[in-house]
Amino acid sequence: MTRPIGIGNQDFEKIRTNHYFYIDKTKFIREWWEAADEVTLITRPRRFGKTLNMNMLEKFFSVSFKDRGDLFQGLDIWEDEKFRKMQGTYPVIFLSFADVKETTFQGARQKICKILQMSYNKFDFLLEEEILNENEKRDFQKVSTDMESYMASLSLKMLSDFLCRYYGKKVIILLDEYDTPMQEAYTNGYWEELAAFMRSLLNSTFKTNPYLERAVMTGITRISKESIFSDLNNLEVVTTTSDKYADRFGFTEEEVFAALEEYGLFNQKRQVRDWYDGFAFGKRKDIYNPWSIINFLDKKEVGAYWANSSSNKLVERLIKEGRPNIKKDFEELLSGRVLTMEIDEQIVYNQLFTKKNAVWSLLLASGYLKVVRKIFVEGTGRTQYELALTNKEVYIMFENMIQDWFSGNDDYNDFIRALLLDDLKAMNTYMNKVTAEMFSSFDTGKRPSEKKPECFYHGFVLGLMVELADQYVITSNRESGFGRYDVMLEPKTDKDAIILEFKVQEEDEKELSDTVLEALRQIEEKNYQSNLIAKGIPEERIRKYGFAFCGKKVLIGSASG
C-alpha cells in the first residue's frame, strides 16, 4: 500500500506520525552540524523543502521534543549513535517571516513584532522562574506588537540569554523565509525603512549574541550585504551555485524515479523528466522541485504545479517594464538558447531596474533559470555563467505570462490575423490601436520617451514568439546578409516568410512614410532575405514590412505596396 501524499504539509512531526510520503533528508542534520558554521544562510527557490527541513531541525534539536526519537527512527540520522544522543538537547528558537506580506512599513513592522512576541509566548514559563530579575521580567513583558525599535532589535538576543541561563546551554536559532518582508518592502515602496529595521534585528541576533550556539536562515534570495548584512561577517552563505547541501533541498532524479516506482508511475519517467528536471544546485544537475513531483504523484498527470504555486508579479514586472536588452535577452531564452554573462548573486532590490544583470540574478535565485556551465575567465579572475530556462514547466509559465500581456487586447489578435493575411490596411489600423493602449505598459516611465518604441518592440516580439510559435520559427536581431534584421518569421509549413523592420522617425524625415521607406530600403540593402533564400524559400514568398514609429503613432508599409 502506498503512503498518503499529504500535499502542502510542512510539519515534520505530522508527516512522520501519519506515515505520509517523505524522502529522507536527515543527512542535512549531520552535514550542517559537522560543518560547524556559526550562522548559515541557505537560499533556494520557493517550494523546495526549506520550511520542512527547518521544521526537521527544530524537532531534532529542541528540548521541547526530548525523547521523540521515534520521529527519526528508520531515517539516516538515527543510524549514528553520536547524533541519537543529541536529539532533544538544545533550546531552539524557531520563527518564520513567511506571512510578513504587508503593504506598508508600519504593517510589516507590527507583523514582525507580533512574531517576536509569539516566540516569547512559547517560553512564558520563564516568568515563573527565579532566573529572571524584576527588570528582566518587565523587559520580557515589553515585547509586543507596538514595542520600540530598540526593544525589537534586542528581543531575540534577550530571549537567547534567558533560555541559555535556564537550560545551561546556548541556543539554536532558526529563521525561515527571512527575505519575504524585504521583497514586499521593495514591491510596496518602503525598502529603506524596513532594511534599517531588519539590519538592527539581524545584527543583534546573529552577530553580537554571546548566547548563540548555531543559527540557520533560509530564503529565496541572498540580499546584498550592504542592505541588511553589513555587520554579519560570520555568515556562511549557501546559494544555488554552491556545492554545499546541493541535494538536501529538492529531490534528486534517483529519488524521483524511486517515488514513481512506488506509486506505479515508472513508465512516465520520461515525461516527468521533460517537465520537471533541470534545477541545478552546485555541481548537481539532476534536481527536481518537490512541489511538482508530489502533485504529480497525487494527480498522476503533468501540469505547471510549481510555476503556478504563487504570484510571479515581480518577475513579470521586471521583464515587461525592464530595459529593451532584458526583453531581447529573454527572446534568446525562449528560443532555447543560453545567455552568457557575469552575475552577482547578492540581490540589491532597489537596483533591480538599474543594475546590470540584476534581473538575471533574481531569476536564477528564484529557480526560473539554471546554470548550464560556469566559465572561469583567465586573466580577470571573474566567472561567467551560461544560463537557460530551467525546464518545460518554467517555459510554459513564461509563455502564459506573455500571452496575458496581450490577451485582453482584441486589437492585437486582429493585427496578428491581418499580418498573416497580408492585409496592410488592417495591419495599420490595429497596430495603432495596440500601441495607443499598450505603449506605456512596456516602460517604467523612468527613461527617455524615445526608448519606448524599442521597449514596446521587444515586448511585441515576445508576443509574436508565443502566439505564432506553432507556425513559425521567430528570430530577432540576428545577422543575415550584411546586417542585423529586426524580426524574421520563418514558416514551418508552406506559408510565406515575413521580415519586419522597425524604425523611429528621425528629425530629417518629414513624414512617417519617409521612415517606412528607409526601413524597407534597409531590408533590401542589407539583403536580410538571404538566410531565408539559402533555406530554399523563393524570393516571391518572402514578405517585407517596414514599421515607422513617432510617439505612439505607427505607419506600416510593405515592399509590394
C-alpha positions as CSV (number, residue, x, y, z in Angstrom):
1,M,0.0,0.0,0.0
2,T,1.4,3.4,-1.0
3,R,1.9,6.2,1.6
4,P,-0.6,9.1,1.6
5,I,0.8,12.1,-0.2
6,G,-0.1,14.9,2.2
7,I,0.2,17.9,-0.2
8,G,1.4,21.1,1.4
9,N,2.3,19.5,4.7
10,Q,5.5,21.1,6.1
11,D,5.3,19.7,9.7
12,F,7.9,17.0,10.1
13,E,6.2,15.5,13.2
14,K,2.8,15.2,11.4
15,I,4.4,13.7,8.3
16,R,6.3,11.1,10.3
17,T,3.5,10.3,12.7
18,N,0.9,9.8,9.9
19,H,3.4,8.0,7.6
20,Y,2.9,10.4,4.8
21,F,5.1,10.3,1.7
22,Y,8.6,11.6,2.7
23,I,12.0,11.5,1.2
24,D,14.8,11.2,3.8
25,K,16.7,14.4,4.1
26,T,18.1,13.9,7.6
27,K,21.7,13.7,6.3
28,F,21.4,17.5,6.2
29,I,21.3,17.5,10.0
30,R,24.7,15.8,10.2
31,E,26.3,17.8,7.4
32,W,25.1,21.1,8.8
33,W,26.3,20.3,12.4
34,E,29.6,18.9,11.4
35,A,30.3,22.0,9.2
36,A,30.4,23.9,12.4
37,D,29.4,27.2,10.8
38,E,28.0,29.6,13.4
39,V,25.4,31.3,11.1
40,T,24.3,29.7,7.8
41,L,22.1,31.4,5.2
42,I,20.7,28.9,2.7
43,T,18.9,30.2,-0.4
44,R,16.7,28.0,-2.5
45,P,13.6,28.7,-4.8
46,R,10.2,28.5,-3.2
47,R,8.6,25.1,-2.6
48,F,12.0,23.4,-2.3
49,G,11.6,22.0,1.2
50,K,13.2,24.8,3.2
51,T,10.5,25.1,5.7
52,L,10.2,21.3,6.2
53,N,13.9,21.0,6.7
54,M,13.9,23.8,9.2
55,N,11.0,22.1,11.0
56,M,13.0,18.9,11.0
57,L,16.0,20.7,12.6
58,E,13.7,22.0,15.3
59,K,12.2,18.6,16.0
60,F,15.6,17.0,16.2
61,F,17.5,19.5,18.4
62,S,14.7,21.2,20.5
63,V,14.4,20.3,24.2
64,S,10.6,20.6,23.6
65,F,11.0,17.3,21.6
66,K,13.1,15.4,24.0
67,D,12.5,11.7,23.9
68,R,10.9,12.0,20.4
69,G,13.5,9.8,18.7
70,D,10.6,7.9,17.2
71,L,10.2,10.6,14.7
72,F,13.7,9.8,13.3
73,Q,13.8,6.0,13.7
74,G,14.4,4.4,10.3
75,L,16.0,7.5,8.9
76,D,19.6,8.1,8.1
77,I,20.5,10.3,11.0
78,W,19.3,7.7,13.6
79,E,22.0,5.2,12.5
80,D,24.6,7.5,14.1
81,E,24.8,7.0,17.8
82,K,26.5,10.3,18.3
83,F,23.5,12.1,16.9
84,R,21.0,9.9,18.6
85,K,22.4,11.3,21.9
86,M,22.0,14.9,20.6
87,Q,18.3,14.6,19.9
88,G,16.2,16.9,22.0
89,T,19.1,18.6,23.9
90,Y,19.2,22.2,22.8
91,P,16.9,25.2,23.4
92,V,15.7,26.2,20.0
93,I,14.0,29.4,18.8
94,F,12.2,28.8,15.5
95,L,10.4,31.6,13.7
96,S,9.2,32.4,10.2
97,F,8.7,35.6,8.3
98,A,6.7,33.8,5.6
99,D,3.5,35.7,6.5
100,V,5.0,39.2,6.5
101,K,3.5,40.4,3.3
102,E,2.2,43.9,4.3
103,T,1.7,46.9,2.0
104,T,3.2,49.4,4.5
105,F,6.3,49.6,6.7
106,Q,4.1,50.1,9.8
107,G,2.2,47.0,9.0
108,A,5.3,44.9,8.3
109,R,7.0,46.2,11.5
110,Q,3.9,45.3,13.6
111,K,3.7,41.8,12.0
112,I,7.4,41.1,12.7
113,C,7.0,42.4,16.3
114,K,4.0,40.1,16.7
115,I,6.0,37.1,15.5
116,L,8.7,38.0,18.1
117,Q,6.0,38.3,20.8
118,M,4.7,34.8,19.8
119,S,8.2,33.4,20.2
120,Y,8.3,34.8,23.7
121,N,4.9,33.4,24.5
122,K,6.2,29.9,23.9
123,F,8.6,30.4,26.8
124,D,6.5,32.4,29.2
125,F,7.2,29.8,31.9
126,L,10.4,31.7,32.4
127,L,8.4,34.5,34.1
128,E,7.8,32.0,36.9
129,E,11.4,31.1,37.3
130,E,13.9,32.7,39.6
131,I,16.5,33.1,36.8
132,L,15.0,36.5,35.8
133,N,15.2,39.6,38.0
134,E,12.4,42.1,38.1
135,N,13.9,44.3,35.4
136,E,14.2,41.4,33.1
137,K,10.6,40.3,33.7
138,R,9.5,43.8,32.8
139,D,11.6,43.7,29.6
140,F,10.1,40.2,28.8
141,Q,6.6,41.7,29.0
142,K,7.5,44.8,26.9
143,V,7.9,42.5,23.9
144,S,4.7,43.3,21.9
145,T,3.4,44.4,18.6
146,D,4.0,48.1,19.4
147,M,7.3,47.8,21.2
148,E,10.0,50.4,20.5
149,S,12.6,49.5,17.8
150,Y,15.5,49.2,20.3
151,M,13.5,46.5,22.1
152,A,12.5,44.7,19.0
153,S,16.1,44.5,17.8
154,L,17.3,43.1,21.1
155,S,14.4,40.8,21.7
156,L,15.9,37.5,20.3
157,K,19.2,38.2,21.9
158,M,17.5,38.7,25.3
159,L,15.4,35.5,24.8
160,S,18.6,33.6,24.0
161,D,20.1,34.9,27.2
162,F,17.1,33.8,29.3
163,L,17.0,30.3,27.7
164,C,20.7,29.8,28.0
165,R,20.5,30.5,31.7
166,Y,17.5,28.2,32.2
167,Y,18.8,25.2,30.2
168,G,22.5,25.8,30.8
169,K,23.1,25.6,27.0
170,K,23.5,28.1,24.2
171,V,20.5,28.3,21.8
172,I,19.9,27.3,18.2
173,I,18.0,30.0,16.2
174,L,16.1,29.0,13.0
175,L,14.7,31.8,10.9
176,D,12.7,30.7,7.9
177,E,11.9,32.9,4.9
178,Y,13.9,35.8,6.2
179,D,13.7,37.7,2.9
180,T,9.9,37.7,2.4
181,P,9.4,41.0,4.2
182,M,12.2,42.6,2.1
183,Q,10.6,41.5,-1.2
184,E,7.3,43.0,-0.1
185,A,9.1,46.2,1.0
186,Y,10.6,46.6,-2.4
187,T,7.3,45.9,-4.2
188,N,5.4,48.3,-2.0
189,G,7.9,51.1,-1.7
190,Y,9.2,51.0,1.9
191,W,12.6,49.3,1.3
192,E,14.8,51.8,3.2
193,E,12.8,51.8,6.4
194,L,12.5,48.0,6.6
195,A,16.1,47.5,5.7
196,A,17.2,49.6,8.6
197,F,14.9,47.8,11.0
198,M,16.0,44.3,9.8
199,R,19.7,45.3,9.8
200,S,19.5,46.1,13.5
201,L,17.5,43.0,14.4
202,L,19.7,40.6,12.4
203,N,22.9,42.1,13.7
204,S,21.8,41.8,17.4
205,T,20.5,38.3,16.9
206,F,23.3,36.7,14.9
207,K,26.4,38.8,15.3
208,T,26.6,40.2,18.8
209,N,24.8,37.4,20.5
210,P,27.1,35.5,23.0
211,Y,24.2,33.1,23.8
212,L,24.0,31.7,20.3
213,E,25.3,28.2,19.6
214,R,24.3,27.9,15.9
215,A,21.8,29.5,13.5
216,V,20.2,28.8,10.1
217,M,18.4,31.3,8.0
218,T,16.6,30.3,4.8
219,G,15.2,32.4,1.9
220,I,14.9,32.6,-1.8
221,T,17.4,35.4,-2.3
222,R,20.8,36.5,-1.0
223,I,20.1,40.1,-0.2
224,S,23.2,42.2,-0.5
225,K,25.5,42.5,2.5
226,E,25.3,46.3,2.3
227,S,21.5,46.2,2.6
228,I,20.9,44.2,5.8
229,F,24.0,42.1,6.5
230,S,26.6,44.8,6.7
231,D,27.8,43.8,10.2
232,L,27.4,40.0,9.7
233,N,30.9,38.8,8.8
234,N,30.3,35.4,10.4
235,L,27.8,34.4,7.8
236,E,28.2,31.2,5.7
237,V,26.2,31.8,2.5
238,V,25.0,28.7,0.6
239,T,23.3,29.7,-2.7
240,T,22.1,27.7,-5.7
241,T,25.5,27.7,-7.2
242,S,27.2,26.3,-4.1
243,D,28.1,22.6,-3.8
244,K,27.3,22.6,0.0
245,Y,23.9,20.8,0.8
246,A,23.3,20.6,-3.0
247,D,21.0,17.5,-2.8
248,R,19.5,18.3,0.6
249,F,16.8,20.6,-0.7
250,G,14.7,19.2,-3.6
251,F,14.6,15.7,-5.0
252,T,17.4,14.0,-7.0
253,E,16.5,12.1,-10.1
254,E,17.2,8.8,-8.2
255,E,14.7,9.8,-5.5
256,V,12.1,10.9,-8.1
257,F,12.3,7.6,-10.0
258,A,12.0,5.6,-6.8
259,A,8.9,7.5,-5.9
260,L,7.4,6.9,-9.4
261,E,8.1,3.2,-8.9
262,E,6.4,3.2,-5.5
263,Y,3.2,4.8,-7.0
264,G,3.1,2.7,-10.1
265,L,4.1,5.6,-12.4
266,F,7.6,4.5,-13.5
267,N,6.6,4.3,-17.2
268,Q,6.0,8.1,-17.1
269,K,9.6,8.9,-16.0
270,R,10.5,10.4,-19.5
271,Q,7.5,12.8,-19.3
272,V,8.4,13.7,-15.7
273,R,12.0,14.4,-16.7
274,D,10.9,16.5,-19.7
275,W,8.6,18.7,-17.5
276,Y,10.4,18.9,-14.1
277,D,14.1,18.1,-14.4
278,G,16.6,20.9,-14.8
279,F,17.2,22.5,-11.5
280,A,21.0,22.7,-10.8
281,F,22.5,23.3,-7.3
282,G,26.2,23.4,-7.3
283,K,27.5,20.5,-9.4
284,R,24.2,18.6,-9.1
285,K,22.3,18.9,-12.3
286,D,19.5,16.4,-11.6
287,I,17.4,18.2,-9.0
288,Y,13.6,18.3,-9.3
289,N,11.3,20.6,-7.3
290,P,9.3,18.7,-4.7
291,W,6.1,20.5,-5.2
292,S,5.6,19.4,-8.8
293,I,6.7,15.9,-8.1
294,I,4.4,15.5,-5.1
295,N,1.5,16.9,-7.1
296,F,2.2,14.6,-10.0
297,L,2.3,11.6,-7.7
298,D,-1.1,12.6,-6.3
299,K,-2.9,13.6,-9.6
300,K,-1.0,11.3,-11.9
301,E,-0.8,13.9,-14.7
302,V,1.7,16.7,-15.6
303,G,0.9,20.3,-15.0
304,A,2.5,23.6,-14.1
305,Y,2.2,22.9,-10.4
306,W,5.3,24.7,-9.1
307,A,5.2,27.6,-11.6
308,N,1.6,28.4,-10.6
309,S,2.0,28.0,-6.9
310,S,2.5,31.7,-6.2
311,S,2.4,35.1,-7.7
312,N,5.1,36.0,-10.3
313,K,4.2,39.7,-10.4
314,L,7.7,40.9,-9.6
315,V,9.3,38.7,-12.2
316,E,6.7,39.8,-14.8
317,R,7.2,43.5,-14.0
318,L,11.0,43.2,-14.3
319,I,10.7,41.6,-17.8
320,K,7.8,43.6,-19.1
321,E,8.9,47.0,-17.9
322,G,12.6,46.4,-18.0
323,R,15.1,47.9,-20.4
324,P,14.9,46.7,-24.1
325,N,18.0,44.5,-23.7
326,I,16.2,42.5,-21.0
327,K,13.4,41.6,-23.4
328,K,15.9,41.0,-26.1
329,D,17.9,38.5,-23.9
330,F,14.6,36.9,-22.9
331,E,13.9,36.3,-26.6
332,E,17.1,34.2,-26.7
333,L,15.9,32.2,-23.6
334,L,12.5,31.5,-25.1
335,S,14.3,30.3,-28.3
336,G,16.1,27.7,-26.3
337,R,19.4,29.4,-26.3
338,V,21.7,30.3,-23.4
339,L,22.8,33.7,-22.1
340,T,26.4,34.1,-21.1
341,M,27.1,36.8,-18.5
342,E,28.6,37.7,-15.2
343,I,26.1,37.8,-12.4
344,D,26.2,38.9,-8.8
345,E,24.3,36.5,-6.5
346,Q,23.8,39.3,-4.0
347,I,20.4,40.9,-4.8
348,V,20.2,44.6,-4.5
349,Y,16.4,45.0,-4.6
350,N,16.3,48.8,-5.0
351,Q,18.6,48.5,-8.1
352,L,16.8,45.7,-9.9
353,F,15.7,48.1,-12.7
354,T,19.1,49.9,-13.0
355,K,21.9,47.5,-12.1
356,K,23.2,45.5,-15.0
357,N,22.2,41.8,-14.9
358,A,20.4,42.1,-11.6
359,V,17.2,40.7,-13.1
360,W,19.0,37.5,-14.1
361,S,20.5,37.1,-10.6
362,L,16.9,37.2,-9.2
363,L,15.6,34.8,-11.9
364,L,18.4,32.4,-11.1
365,A,17.9,32.6,-7.3
366,S,14.1,32.1,-7.8
367,G,14.6,28.9,-9.9
368,Y,13.4,30.2,-13.3
369,L,16.9,29.9,-14.7
370,K,19.6,27.3,-14.3
371,V,23.4,27.4,-14.7
372,V,24.3,25.3,-17.7
373,R,28.0,25.9,-17.3
374,K,30.4,28.1,-15.3
375,I,33.3,29.7,-17.2
376,F,36.3,30.9,-15.3
377,V,37.8,33.8,-17.3
378,E,41.6,33.6,-17.3
379,G,43.4,36.9,-16.5
380,T,40.4,38.6,-14.9
381,G,39.7,36.0,-12.2
382,R,35.9,36.5,-12.9
383,T,33.3,33.8,-13.5
384,Q,30.7,33.9,-16.3
385,Y,27.6,31.8,-16.3
386,E,25.8,30.2,-19.1
387,L,22.1,30.5,-18.2
388,A,19.0,28.8,-19.6
389,L,15.3,28.4,-18.7
390,T,15.1,25.6,-16.1
391,N,12.6,23.2,-17.7
392,K,9.4,22.8,-19.7
393,E,7.2,23.9,-16.7
394,V,9.1,27.2,-16.4
395,Y,8.9,27.7,-20.2
396,I,5.1,27.3,-20.2
397,M,4.8,29.7,-17.2
398,F,6.6,32.4,-19.2
399,E,4.5,31.6,-22.3
400,N,1.4,32.1,-20.3
401,M,2.7,35.3,-18.8
402,I,3.5,36.8,-22.2
403,Q,0.1,35.7,-23.6
404,D,-1.5,37.5,-20.7
405,W,0.1,40.8,-21.7
406,F,-1.9,40.8,-24.9
407,S,-4.9,38.6,-24.0
408,G,-7.2,41.5,-23.1
409,N,-6.3,43.4,-26.3
410,D,-8.6,42.3,-29.2
411,D,-6.8,44.6,-31.5
412,Y,-3.6,42.7,-31.0
413,N,-5.3,39.5,-32.1
414,D,-6.8,41.3,-35.1
415,F,-3.3,42.6,-36.0
416,I,-1.9,39.0,-36.0
417,R,-4.7,37.9,-38.3
418,A,-4.1,40.8,-40.6
419,L,-0.4,40.1,-40.7
420,L,-1.0,36.5,-41.7
421,L,-3.4,37.6,-44.4
422,D,-1.1,40.4,-45.7
423,D,-3.9,42.9,-45.1
424,L,-1.8,46.1,-44.9
425,K,-4.7,48.5,-44.2
426,A,-6.0,46.4,-41.3
427,M,-2.4,46.0,-40.0
428,N,-2.1,49.8,-39.8
429,T,-5.5,50.2,-38.2
430,Y,-5.0,47.6,-35.5
431,M,-1.3,48.3,-34.7
432,N,-2.1,51.9,-34.0
433,K,-4.8,50.8,-31.6
434,V,-2.4,48.3,-29.9
435,T,0.3,50.9,-29.4
436,A,-2.1,53.5,-28.1
437,E,-3.2,51.1,-25.4
438,M,0.0,49.2,-24.6
439,F,2.9,51.5,-25.2
440,S,3.2,52.7,-21.6
441,S,2.8,49.2,-20.1
442,F,6.1,48.2,-21.6
443,D,8.0,51.0,-20.0
444,T,8.5,52.1,-16.4
445,G,8.3,55.8,-17.4
446,K,11.8,56.4,-15.9
447,R,13.7,56.5,-19.2
448,P,13.6,59.0,-22.1
449,S,10.5,58.7,-24.2
450,E,12.5,57.8,-27.3
451,K,13.3,54.4,-25.7
452,K,9.6,53.4,-25.5
453,P,9.3,52.2,-29.1
454,E,12.2,49.8,-28.5
455,C,10.7,48.6,-25.2
456,F,7.4,48.0,-27.0
457,Y,9.1,46.4,-30.0
458,H,10.9,43.8,-27.9
459,G,7.7,43.1,-25.9
460,F,5.8,42.8,-29.1
461,V,8.4,40.3,-30.5
462,L,8.0,38.2,-27.4
463,G,4.2,38.2,-28.0
464,L,4.8,37.0,-31.6
465,M,7.1,34.3,-30.5
466,V,4.5,32.9,-28.2
467,E,1.4,33.5,-30.4
468,L,2.9,32.1,-33.6
469,A,5.4,29.5,-32.3
470,D,3.4,26.6,-33.8
471,Q,3.5,28.2,-37.3
472,Y,6.8,30.0,-37.5
473,V,10.4,29.9,-36.2
474,I,10.7,33.5,-35.0
475,T,14.0,35.2,-34.6
476,S,15.0,38.7,-33.7
477,N,18.1,40.9,-34.1
478,R,20.1,38.3,-35.9
479,E,22.8,38.6,-38.6
480,S,21.7,38.0,-42.2
481,G,23.2,39.3,-45.4
482,F,25.1,42.5,-44.5
483,G,23.4,43.5,-41.3
484,R,21.0,42.6,-38.4
485,Y,17.3,42.3,-39.2
486,D,14.7,43.2,-36.5
487,V,12.3,40.3,-36.8
488,M,12.1,37.3,-39.1
489,L,9.3,34.7,-39.3
490,E,10.4,31.5,-41.0
491,P,7.4,29.3,-41.8
492,K,7.3,25.7,-40.6
493,T,5.0,24.8,-43.5
494,D,4.4,26.3,-46.9
495,K,3.3,29.8,-45.7
496,D,5.1,33.0,-46.7
497,A,8.2,34.1,-44.8
498,I,8.0,37.5,-43.2
499,I,10.6,40.2,-42.4
500,L,9.8,43.1,-40.1
501,E,12.0,46.2,-39.7
502,F,11.2,48.8,-37.0
503,K,12.4,52.4,-37.2
504,V,11.8,55.5,-35.1
505,Q,11.3,58.7,-37.2
506,E,14.4,60.7,-37.5
507,E,14.5,64.6,-37.4
508,D,15.4,64.8,-41.1
509,E,12.4,62.6,-42.1
510,K,9.5,64.9,-42.6
511,E,6.8,62.2,-42.9
512,L,6.4,58.8,-41.4
513,S,6.2,57.5,-44.9
514,D,9.9,58.5,-45.3
515,T,10.8,56.4,-42.3
516,V,8.8,53.4,-43.7
517,L,10.8,53.7,-47.0
518,E,14.0,53.9,-45.1
519,A,13.1,50.7,-43.2
520,L,12.2,48.9,-46.5
521,R,15.4,50.2,-48.1
522,Q,17.5,48.8,-45.3
523,I,15.9,45.3,-45.7
524,E,16.9,45.3,-49.4
525,E,20.3,47.0,-49.0
526,K,21.3,44.7,-46.2
527,N,19.9,41.6,-48.1
528,Y,18.1,40.3,-44.9
529,Q,16.3,37.8,-47.0
530,S,19.5,35.8,-47.8
531,N,19.1,33.4,-44.9
532,L,15.6,32.5,-46.0
533,I,16.6,32.1,-49.6
534,A,19.5,29.9,-48.5
535,K,17.0,27.6,-46.8
536,G,15.1,27.2,-50.1
537,I,12.3,29.8,-49.7
538,P,11.8,31.6,-53.0
539,E,12.0,35.4,-53.1
540,E,8.4,35.7,-54.1
541,R,7.3,34.0,-50.9
542,I,9.2,36.5,-48.6
543,R,7.1,39.4,-47.4
544,K,8.8,42.6,-46.2
545,Y,7.3,45.2,-43.9
546,G,8.7,48.5,-42.6
547,F,7.2,49.9,-39.3
548,A,7.7,53.6,-38.6
549,F,7.2,55.0,-35.1
550,C,6.5,58.5,-34.0
551,G,5.5,58.5,-30.4
552,K,2.5,56.1,-30.2
553,K,1.7,56.6,-33.9
554,V,2.7,53.8,-36.3
555,L,2.8,53.6,-40.0
556,I,3.4,50.2,-41.7
557,G,4.4,49.8,-45.3
558,S,5.3,46.8,-47.4
559,A,7.8,46.2,-50.3
560,S,4.9,45.3,-52.5
561,G,2.7,48.3,-51.7
